[in-house]
């Protein structure tokens, strides 16, 4: 017997397909998840993971697709940069303290 993965029957209905022009344009002031990931310099998968862990800009559904507000992306990037700069200014180095320098002992040529 051949294994066939289960697929939901369409019951004679045509399967919806994207038009040849591609997906419709997102609403004004929003971008699709692909563009949001590009603007954040991360992969779509990372953006998806962030969405499900509560990190990153907030996304919302629009006609069954995920959109992100451009203002939300920019605010998230600014907040991350501000936190990074603030951390560097007040940061105490977490590594062990520097060791005292010991001068090298030069060997005489034999």
Secondary structure, 3 states (H helix, E strand, C coil): CCCCCCCCCCCCCCCCCCCCCCCCCCCCCEEEHHHHHHHHCCCHHHHHHHHHHCCCCCEEEECCEEEEEHHHHHHHHHHHHHHHHHHHHHCCCCCCCCCCCCCCCCCCCC
